[in-house]
Amino acid sequence: TAPVESKPIVCESCQKPTVKPTTVLFGRNLPEEFWVHAEADMPSTDLLLIAGTSLVVSPANSLVYRASESAARVLINREAA
């Protein structure tokens, strides 16, 4: 099951928080700012890098269609898409 909220990652050595990932957890909405920039930027994209998704669920799977037809698309994921 997916975590309910994003939490800081604790350093194993010093036990202090090191990095709090800026992530959107499964089942949560992307910020409105994301969609504003996607609408403006995707049609002129030359290269689209998508990382950490199998492209099975929305909205990540819709992004590949928002890029220009000539844009190269690279999917980086541990699972087959």
C-alpha positions as CSV (number, residue, x, y, z in Angstrom):
1,T,0.0,0.0,0.0
2,A,1.1,3.5,-0.7
3,P,2.0,5.9,2.1
4,V,-0.6,8.5,3.0
5,E,1.9,11.4,3.0
6,S,5.4,12.2,1.9
7,K,7.9,12.3,4.8
8,P,11.5,13.4,5.1
9,I,14.1,10.7,4.5
10,V,16.2,10.1,7.6
11,C,20.0,9.6,7.4
12,E,20.9,6.2,8.7
13,S,24.2,7.6,10.2
14,C,23.1,10.7,12.1
15,Q,19.3,10.1,12.2
16,K,18.7,13.7,10.9
17,P,16.3,14.3,8.0
18,T,18.3,14.7,4.8
19,V,15.9,15.2,1.9
20,K,12.1,15.5,1.7
21,P,11.2,14.4,-1.8
22,T,8.9,16.5,-3.7
23,T,6.6,13.7,-4.8
24,V,3.0,13.2,-5.5
25,L,1.9,10.0,-3.9
26,F,-0.4,7.5,-5.5
27,G,-4.0,8.6,-5.3
28,R,-3.1,12.3,-4.7
29,N,-3.6,15.2,-7.2
30,L,-0.8,16.9,-9.0
31,P,-0.6,20.6,-8.1
32,E,-2.5,23.0,-10.4
33,E,0.8,24.7,-11.3
34,F,1.9,21.4,-13.0
35,W,-1.1,21.5,-15.4
36,V,-0.6,25.1,-16.2
37,H,3.1,24.5,-17.2
38,A,2.2,21.2,-19.0
39,E,-0.4,23.0,-21.1
40,A,2.1,25.7,-22.0
41,D,5.3,23.7,-22.4
42,M,4.5,20.2,-23.7
43,P,3.6,21.2,-27.3
44,S,7.1,22.6,-27.8
45,T,8.9,19.8,-26.1
46,D,11.9,18.3,-27.9
47,L,12.6,15.6,-25.4
48,L,10.3,14.1,-22.8
49,L,11.9,12.2,-19.9
50,I,9.4,10.2,-17.8
51,A,10.8,8.5,-14.7
52,G,9.2,6.2,-12.1
53,T,6.0,5.2,-13.7
54,S,4.8,2.2,-15.7
55,L,2.3,4.6,-17.6
56,V,-0.6,2.5,-16.4
57,V,-2.5,5.2,-14.4
58,S,-3.5,8.8,-15.1
59,P,-2.3,11.4,-15.3
60,A,1.3,10.2,-16.0
61,N,0.1,8.1,-18.9
62,S,-1.5,11.1,-20.6
63,L,1.7,13.2,-20.7
64,V,3.3,11.3,-23.6
65,Y,0.4,12.4,-25.8
66,R,0.8,16.1,-24.8
67,A,4.4,16.4,-26.1
68,S,4.9,17.4,-29.7
69,E,4.7,14.5,-32.2
70,S,8.4,15.0,-33.1
71,A,9.6,14.9,-29.5
72,A,11.8,12.0,-28.4
73,R,10.3,10.1,-25.4
74,V,12.4,8.2,-22.9
75,L,10.8,6.1,-20.2
76,I,13.0,5.3,-17.1
77,N,11.3,2.7,-14.9
78,R,12.1,-0.6,-13.1
79,E,9.0,-2.2,-14.6
80,A,8.2,-2.8,-18.2
81,A,5.7,-0.4,-19.7
